[in-house]
Amino acid sequence: MFDKLEDLVRRYEEITSELAEPAVVNDQSRFRKLMKEQADLQPLVEAYTEYRKCQETEADSLSMLEEENDEEMRQMLKEELSEARKRTEELEHTMKILLLPKDENDDKDVIVEIRAGAGGDEAALFAAEIYRMYVHYAESKRWHVDLVDFDEIGIGGMKSVTFMLKGKGAYSMMKYESGVHRVQRVPETESGGRIHTSTITVAVIPEAEEVDVQIDEKDIRIDVMRASGNGGQCVNTTDSAVRLTHYPTGIVVYSQTEKSQLQNKAKAFALLRSKLYDIECQKAHDAEAEARRSQIGTGDRSEKIRTYNFPQGRVTDHRIGLTLYKLDKILNGDIQEIIDACIAADQAKKLANLE
C-alpha cells in the first residue's frame, strides 16, 4: 500500500509542476484533465502527508520518553504519543478507503425512474411522496432537478415519474436508492383501519454522455405527439412531446415536460443513451457476479431495500439493518444518514474482500 502511496505522491507533484507550464495552461483540454486528476489525488496525498507527520511525532515522543525523567513531562509525552497513534490508525483506514477502486460513474449526473408497484392508488400516492422526498434531498445538495416524464392519477399520485438530477456526486449518493421501497400504513380510503402494504420501484441510472454510447439513427423511430397531463397552456395544443423507440432493445422513452419539441427530443435522447449505457453496465456487473454481491444495493432492482412504516413512524433499510424513527423528516428529504450508512457498509465489505 505504501509503495503505491509514494507513487501517487510523486504523480501529484508531477501534475502540480505541469500545471505551472505555459504550454499546459494554453491547452485547455489538457489543463482541465490534469486539474481533475490533481483534485482526485489531493485527499489521498493530504491524508498520507498527515500520516507521515503523525509517525514522526510517534517516533519523537518515544525517543524523548526514553530520556525524560520528569514525571509531569513523561505524562505529557504519553498523551501526545497516544493521540498520534490514534490519529495514525484513523488515517490508515481513511487511506485504505481512498485507495479502493472508484466507481467510474460516481461523478455522473443521474436519471431516476419511480414506478408504482403493488397497491394500486396507494402505491401511486407513495410514488409521488418518494419523488418529493428526492426533490427535497436534491435541493439540500443544491442539485438541479429536471422533470422528464410523469403519469399522474387524479388524487395526487403518480403511476410513474422520470427525472434527472444534475450536481456534484449525484450518482455516488443516489445509486444506493435503486430497488423496491415498501410502505405500510392505513390508506385514507380504508374504513376498517387496516394497515396496507404497497410497493414502488426506484431505478437510478447514470446519465450517459454521447461518447459513452453511440446510437445509430437507423435503429430509432421518432414520434411526436401532444403532451398529456397537467402541463400548462401548451398541453394538448402543440405536438411537443417526443417518443423514441429503439428497435434493437425494444426500449421506448418519452419526454413531454418541455414546451419545445427540440428540448423534449434532447431529453428523450439523453434518457435513451442512459438506458443503453445502463444495460452495458448491468452486463458488466453480471460478468463480475462476486463483485456485484459485495456491493450494497447497487445492482438488483427487484431487491426490497427499505420499509416506511407509518404507524410506528419508522424507516428500516433492510440491507444494512438500520432503523430510524424519524419518518416525517426522511420523507421531507432527510435521507443523508441512510445514504452515509450504506456508503460505510459498502466500503467495509469491499475492504474485507481485499484483506
C-alpha positions in Angstrom: 0.0 0.0 0.0 2.8 2.4 0.9 4.7 1.9 -2.3 1.5 2.8 -4.2 1.0 5.9 -2.0 4.6 7.1 -2.7 3.9 6.6 -6.4 0.7 8.7 -6.2 2.5 11.5 -4.2 5.2 11.6 -7.0 2.4 11.8 -9.6 0.7 14.6 -7.7 3.9 16.6 -7.6 4.4 16.0 -11.4 0.9 17.3 -12.1 1.4 20.4 -9.9 4.6 21.1 -11.8 3.0 20.6 -15.2 0.1 22.9 -14.3 2.6 25.7 -14.0 3.9 25.3 -17.5 2.6 27.9 -20.1 2.1 25.2 -22.7 -0.3 23.3 -20.5 -2.1 26.4 -19.4 -2.8 27.3 -23.0 -4.1 23.8 -23.8 -7.4 24.0 -22.1 -8.3 20.3 -22.7 -5.1 19.1 -21.1 -5.3 21.7 -18.3 -8.8 20.5 -17.3 -7.8 16.9 -17.4 -4.8 17.5 -15.2 -6.8 19.6 -12.8 -9.3 16.8 -12.4 -6.6 14.3 -11.8 -5.0 16.6 -9.2 -8.3 17.1 -7.4 -8.9 13.3 -7.3 -5.4 12.7 -5.8 -5.5 15.6 -3.3 -7.5 13.9 -0.5 -5.2 10.9 -0.6 -2.0 13.0 -0.7 -3.1 15.1 2.2 -4.0 12.1 4.3 -0.7 10.4 3.6 1.2 13.7 4.4 -0.5 13.9 7.7 0.1 10.2 8.3 3.8 10.6 7.9 3.8 13.6 10.3 2.0 11.5 12.9 4.6 8.8 12.5 7.3 11.3 13.1 5.5 12.6 16.2 5.3 9.0 17.5 9.0 8.4 16.9 9.9 11.7 18.6 7.7 11.1 21.6 9.1 7.6 22.1 12.7 8.8 21.9 12.0 11.6 24.4 10.3 9.3 26.8 13.4 7.1 27.0 15.5 10.1 28.1 12.9 12.1 30.2 12.9 11.6 34.0 10.4 14.3 35.0 7.1 12.6 35.7 5.0 15.6 34.5 6.8 15.8 31.2 6.6 12.0 30.8 2.8 12.2 31.2 2.5 14.9 28.5 4.6 12.8 26.2 2.5 9.7 26.8 -0.7 11.7 25.9 1.0 13.1 22.8 2.1 9.5 21.8 -1.4 8.1 22.4 -3.1 10.9 20.3 -0.6 10.4 17.5 -1.2 6.6 17.4 -4.9 7.0 17.4 -4.7 9.5 14.6 -2.3 7.2 12.6 -4.9 4.4 12.8 -7.7 6.7 11.6 -5.6 7.9 8.7 -4.6 4.4 7.7 -8.2 3.4 7.5 -9.0 6.6 5.5 -6.2 5.9 3.0 -7.4 2.3 2.5 -10.9 3.6 1.6 -9.4 6.3 -0.7 -7.4 3.6 -2.5 -10.5 1.4 -3.2 -11.3 1.2 -6.9 -13.5 4.1 -7.9 -16.9 3.6 -9.5 -16.4 5.3 -12.9 -20.0 6.6 -12.8 -19.8 8.3 -9.3 -19.3 11.7 -10.8 -22.1 11.4 -13.3 -25.5 13.1 -13.1 -28.4 10.6 -12.8 -31.8 9.7 -14.2 -34.2 8.4 -11.7 -37.3 6.4 -12.6 -40.0 5.7 -9.9 -42.8 3.3 -10.7 -45.9 2.4 -8.6 -45.9 -1.4 -7.9 -48.3 -3.5 -5.9 -51.1 -1.5 -4.1 -53.0 0.4 -6.8 -53.8 4.1 -5.9 -52.0 3.8 -2.6 -48.8 2.8 -4.4 -49.2 5.8 -6.8 -49.6 8.1 -3.8 -46.4 6.7 -2.2 -44.5 7.1 -5.5 -45.4 10.8 -5.5 -44.2 11.1 -1.9 -40.9 9.4 -2.7 -40.5 11.7 -5.7 -41.0 14.7 -3.5 -38.5 13.2 -1.0 -35.8 13.1 -3.6 -36.6 16.6 -4.8 -36.2 17.9 -1.3 -33.0 15.9 -0.9 -31.7 17.3 -4.2 -32.5 20.9 -3.0 -30.5 20.3 0.2 -27.5 19.2 -2.0 -28.0 22.1 -4.4 -28.6 19.7 -7.3 -30.7 20.7 -10.3 -34.0 18.7 -10.8 -35.2 18.3 -14.3 -38.5 16.5 -14.8 -38.6 14.3 -18.0 -42.0 12.4 -17.9 -44.8 11.6 -15.5 -48.1 9.7 -15.4 -50.4 11.2 -12.8 -53.6 9.9 -11.3 -56.4 12.3 -10.2 -55.9 12.1 -6.4 -52.3 13.4 -6.4 -50.5 10.1 -7.1 -48.1 9.1 -9.8 -48.1 5.8 -11.6 -44.6 6.7 -12.8 -42.2 9.6 -12.9 -38.8 10.1 -14.6 -36.5 13.0 -13.7 -32.8 14.0 -13.9 -30.6 15.1 -11.0 -27.6 17.2 -12.0 -25.0 18.0 -9.4 -21.7 17.0 -7.9 -21.6 13.4 -6.8 -25.2 12.7 -7.7 -24.7 9.1 -8.7 -22.3 8.4 -5.9 -25.1 9.2 -3.4 -28.3 8.2 -5.3 -27.1 4.8 -6.5 -28.0 3.3 -3.1 -31.7 4.2 -3.7 -32.2 1.6 -6.5 -34.6 -1.2 -5.5 -38.1 -1.8 -4.1 -39.4 0.6 -1.5 -42.3 -0.6 0.7 -44.8 1.4 2.6 -47.0 0.2 5.4 -49.9 2.4 6.5 -53.7 2.8 6.8 -55.0 4.3 3.5 -57.4 7.3 3.8 -59.9 5.2 1.9 -59.7 2.3 4.3 -62.7 2.5 6.6 -61.7 -0.5 8.8 -58.4 1.0 9.8 -56.4 -2.0 8.4 -52.7 -1.5 7.6 -52.0 -2.0 3.9 -48.6 -2.7 2.3 -47.8 -1.2 -1.1 -44.6 -1.0 -3.1 -42.8 1.1 -5.6 -39.6 0.5 -7.6 -36.8 3.0 -8.0 -34.2 2.8 -10.7 -31.2 5.1 -10.6 -29.2 5.3 -13.9 -26.0 7.2 -14.5 -26.5 9.8 -17.3 -24.5 8.7 -20.3 -22.5 11.1 -22.5 -22.5 10.8 -26.3 -19.0 9.3 -26.0 -20.3 6.5 -23.7 -23.0 5.3 -26.2 -23.2 5.6 -29.9 -26.8 5.4 -31.3 -27.4 4.5 -34.9 -30.3 6.7 -36.2 -31.5 3.8 -38.3 -32.2 1.9 -35.1 -34.7 4.5 -33.8 -38.2 5.6 -34.6 -39.2 9.1 -33.6 -42.8 10.0 -32.9 -44.1 13.4 -32.0 -47.4 14.0 -30.3 -49.3 16.2 -27.9 -48.4 16.1 -24.3 -50.9 14.8 -21.7 -51.5 15.6 -18.1 -51.2 18.9 -16.1 -48.6 20.8 -18.0 -49.9 24.3 -18.7 -51.4 26.0 -21.6 -49.4 24.3 -24.3 -50.6 20.8 -23.3 -52.9 19.2 -25.9 -52.4 22.2 -28.3 -48.9 21.6 -29.8 -47.1 18.4 -30.9 -44.2 19.0 -28.5 -44.0 15.6 -26.8 -41.4 13.1 -28.2 -41.3 9.3 -28.1 -38.3 7.3 -29.2 -38.5 3.6 -29.9 -35.1 1.7 -30.0 -35.6 -1.3 -32.3 -32.7 -3.5 -31.2 -33.7 -3.4 -27.5 -37.4 -2.6 -27.6 -36.8 0.4 -25.2 -39.4 3.2 -25.5 -38.7 6.5 -23.9 -41.0 9.6 -23.7 -40.4 13.2 -22.9 -43.2 15.7 -22.5 -42.3 18.3 -19.9 -40.8 21.0 -22.2 -42.9 23.3 -24.4 -40.3 22.9 -27.2 -40.2 19.7 -29.3 -36.4 20.1 -29.6 -35.9 20.3 -25.9 -38.1 17.2 -25.4 -36.2 15.4 -28.1 -32.9 16.2 -26.4 -34.2 14.9 -23.1 -35.5 11.7 -24.7 -32.2 11.0 -26.4 -30.4 11.6 -23.1 -32.7 9.1 -21.4 -32.3 6.5 -24.2 -28.5 6.9 -24.1 -28.5 6.4 -20.3 -30.8 3.3 -20.6 -28.5 1.7 -23.2 -25.4 2.6 -21.1 -27.2 1.0 -18.0 -27.7 -2.2 -20.0 -24.0 -2.4 -20.7 -23.2 -1.7 -17.0 -25.6 -4.4 -15.9 -23.9 -6.9 -18.3 -20.5 -6.0 -16.8 -21.9 -6.5 -13.3 -23.4 -9.8 -14.2 -20.0 -10.9 -15.6 -18.5 -10.0 -12.2 -21.1 -11.6 -10.0 -18.9 -11.8 -6.9 -18.0 -8.1 -7.1 -21.7 -7.3 -7.5 -22.7 -9.3 -4.4 -20.1 -7.4 -2.4 -21.9 -4.1 -3.1 -24.7 -2.7 -1.1 -27.9 -2.5 -3.2 -26.5 -1.0 -6.4 -27.4 -3.9 -8.6 -30.6 -5.9 -8.3 -33.6 -3.6 -8.7 -36.0 -6.3 -7.6 -34.4 -6.3 -4.1 -36.6 -4.9 -1.3 -34.3 -2.3 0.2 -36.4 -0.2 2.6 -39.7 -0.1 4.5 -41.5 3.0 5.6 -43.9 2.1 8.4 -46.3 4.9 9.2 -48.0 3.6 12.4 -44.6 3.2 14.1 -43.0 6.3 12.4 -40.0 4.3 11.4 -37.9 3.7 8.3 -35.9 0.5 8.0 -33.1 -0.2 5.5 -33.0 -4.0 5.2 -29.6 -4.2 3.5 -27.7 -2.7 6.5 -30.2 -3.4 9.3 -30.6 0.4 10.0 -33.9 1.6 11.6 -34.6 5.3 12.2 -37.7 6.7 14.0 -38.0 9.9 12.0 -40.3 9.1 9.1 -41.5 12.6 8.6 -38.0 14.1 8.3 -37.0 11.3 5.9 -40.0 11.9 3.7 -39.0 15.6 3.7 -35.7 14.7 2.2 -33.5 14.0 5.2 -32.0 10.8 3.9 -28.3 11.6 4.2 -27.9 9.4 7.3 -29.2 6.4 5.5 -27.0 7.0 2.4 -23.9 7.6 4.6 -24.6 4.3 6.4 -25.0 2.5 3.0 -21.7 4.0 1.8 -19.9 2.9 5.1 -21.3 -0.6 4.8 -20.3 -0.8 1.1 -16.8 0.3 1.9 -16.5 -2.1 4.8 -17.5 -5.0 2.5 -15.0 -4.0 -0.2 -12.2 -3.6 2.4 -13.0 -7.1 3.8 -12.8 -8.6 0.3 -9.3 -7.0 -0.2 -7.9 -8.4 3.0 
